[in-house]
Amino acid sequence: MATILSQIVEVCIFRWSAGEPQYLLLQRADDEELYPGIWQIVTGSIKKNENTDKAALRELEEETGLRLKRFWTVPILDSYFDIRNDTIQMVPIFAAEVDAALNVRLSHEHQGFEWLAYAAARNRIVWPGQRQVIEIVNEFIAGGKEAARLLEISQF
């Protein structure tokens, strides 16, 4: 029987350019064993005894070198079945706004990045769950709905 775990975190990063949000997508390196070359949002492991929000901040820094301006929880979990380990992963999601002037510094796990407008970012993403994350962040957080105020993490 599959075990339900939460060992992964995802961060949807955006910045503002000409009054519109742009979303950061990372391209996995071709030499990565798992899903080489795909485009994704920041995705990483939660370390043992690490709080999930701290894992999201650490992954943001490790995978992009960016520092955030604002930070939110996103009111959805991504999930997937890992057949190799017979586990169901429940993935907490965060959104991070970063300064438009900052430069991305990729980790060894990635070979490329792009800042894309909403529609282009949504279409580039491989996984349906991550597409839905971008939709929610675009509508509720970047869109400035009340959910953004309610879900913002002020101390990070």
C-alpha positions as CSV (number, residue, x, y, z in Angstrom):
1,M,0.0,0.0,0.0
2,A,1.3,3.5,-0.9
3,T,2.5,5.7,1.9
4,I,1.3,9.3,2.0
5,L,4.3,11.7,2.6
6,S,5.1,15.4,2.4
7,Q,8.7,15.7,1.5
8,I,8.7,18.2,-1.3
9,V,7.9,21.9,-1.5
10,E,7.2,24.2,-4.5
11,V,7.7,27.9,-4.9
12,C,6.0,30.0,-7.6
13,I,8.3,33.0,-8.1
14,F,7.1,36.2,-9.8
15,R,8.3,39.8,-10.4
16,W,6.6,42.9,-11.8
17,S,7.6,44.2,-15.2
18,A,5.7,47.1,-16.9
19,G,2.8,46.6,-14.5
20,E,2.4,42.9,-15.3
21,P,3.6,39.8,-13.4
22,Q,6.2,37.6,-14.9
23,Y,6.8,34.1,-13.7
24,L,10.2,32.4,-13.3
25,L,10.5,29.0,-14.8
26,L,13.6,26.8,-14.5
27,Q,14.7,24.2,-17.0
28,R,16.1,21.1,-15.4
29,A,19.6,20.2,-16.5
30,D,19.9,17.5,-19.2
31,D,22.1,15.4,-17.0
32,E,19.6,15.2,-14.2
33,E,18.3,11.7,-13.7
34,L,14.7,12.7,-13.0
35,Y,12.9,14.6,-15.7
36,P,15.8,16.1,-17.6
37,G,15.1,19.2,-19.6
38,I,11.6,19.9,-18.3
39,W,10.4,23.4,-17.3
40,Q,9.1,23.8,-13.8
41,I,8.7,26.2,-10.9
42,V,11.1,25.9,-8.0
43,T,10.8,22.4,-6.5
44,G,12.9,20.8,-3.8
45,S,13.1,18.5,-0.8
46,I,12.1,19.3,2.8
47,K,14.9,18.3,5.1
48,K,14.3,16.2,8.2
49,N,13.0,18.4,11.0
50,E,12.8,21.5,8.7
51,N,9.7,23.6,8.7
52,T,8.1,23.8,5.3
53,D,8.2,27.5,5.0
54,K,12.0,27.5,5.8
55,A,12.4,24.7,3.2
56,A,10.7,26.9,0.6
57,L,13.0,29.9,1.4
58,R,16.1,27.7,1.3
59,E,15.1,26.2,-2.0
60,L,14.4,29.6,-3.4
61,E,17.9,30.7,-2.5
62,E,19.7,27.5,-3.5
63,E,18.0,27.2,-6.9
64,T,17.8,30.8,-8.0
65,G,20.0,32.9,-5.7
66,L,17.1,35.3,-5.4
67,R,15.9,37.0,-2.2
68,L,12.2,37.7,-1.8
69,K,10.3,40.9,-1.2
70,R,7.0,39.2,-0.2
71,F,6.0,35.7,0.6
72,W,2.7,33.8,0.7
73,T,1.2,30.3,1.2
74,V,-0.9,29.2,-1.7
75,P,-4.2,27.6,-0.9
76,I,-3.7,24.4,-2.7
77,L,-1.5,21.3,-2.5
78,D,0.1,19.7,-5.5
79,S,0.3,16.0,-5.4
80,Y,1.7,13.1,-7.3
81,F,2.3,9.4,-7.1
82,D,5.9,8.3,-7.0
83,I,5.9,4.8,-8.4
84,R,9.6,4.2,-7.7
85,N,9.0,4.6,-4.0
86,D,5.3,3.6,-3.8
87,T,4.5,7.0,-2.2
88,I,1.9,9.7,-2.6
89,Q,3.6,13.1,-2.2
90,M,1.5,15.9,-0.9
91,V,3.3,19.2,-1.9
92,P,2.8,22.5,0.0
93,I,3.0,25.5,-2.3
94,F,4.4,29.0,-1.7
95,A,4.5,32.2,-3.8
96,A,7.4,34.6,-3.7
97,E,7.6,38.1,-5.2
98,V,11.2,39.2,-5.9
99,D,12.8,42.4,-7.0
100,A,12.7,42.8,-10.8
101,A,16.3,44.0,-10.8
102,L,17.8,40.9,-9.2
103,N,19.8,38.4,-11.3
104,V,19.0,34.7,-11.3
105,R,21.9,32.4,-10.2
106,L,21.1,28.8,-11.1
107,S,22.1,25.7,-9.2
108,H,23.7,22.7,-10.9
109,E,20.2,21.2,-11.1
110,H,19.1,23.6,-13.8
111,Q,20.5,24.7,-17.2
112,G,18.2,27.6,-18.0
113,F,15.6,30.0,-16.8
114,E,13.0,32.4,-18.3
115,W,10.8,35.1,-17.0
116,L,7.5,34.7,-18.8
117,A,4.1,36.4,-18.8
118,Y,1.2,34.4,-17.3
119,A,-0.1,32.7,-20.5
120,A,3.4,31.7,-21.7
121,A,4.4,30.4,-18.3
122,R,1.3,28.4,-17.9
123,N,1.8,26.8,-21.3
124,R,5.5,26.0,-20.8
125,I,4.9,24.1,-17.6
126,V,4.8,20.3,-18.0
127,W,2.9,19.2,-14.9
128,P,-0.8,20.0,-14.6
129,G,-0.5,20.7,-10.8
130,Q,2.1,23.4,-11.4
131,R,-0.1,24.9,-14.2
132,Q,-2.8,25.2,-11.6
133,V,-0.4,26.8,-9.1
134,I,0.4,29.5,-11.6
135,E,-3.3,30.1,-12.3
136,I,-4.0,30.5,-8.6
137,V,-1.0,32.8,-8.0
138,N,-1.9,34.9,-11.0
139,E,-5.5,35.3,-10.0
140,F,-5.4,35.6,-6.3
141,I,-1.9,36.7,-5.2
142,A,-0.5,38.8,-8.1
143,G,-4.1,39.7,-8.9
144,G,-4.3,41.4,-5.5
145,K,-7.5,39.7,-4.3
146,E,-8.3,39.4,-0.6
147,A,-6.6,36.0,-0.5
148,A,-3.3,37.7,-1.0
149,R,-3.7,39.7,2.2
150,L,-4.9,36.7,4.1
151,L,-2.2,34.3,3.0
152,E,0.8,36.6,3.2
153,I,3.6,35.6,5.5
154,S,4.9,38.8,7.0
155,Q,7.9,37.4,9.0
156,F,10.4,35.4,7.0
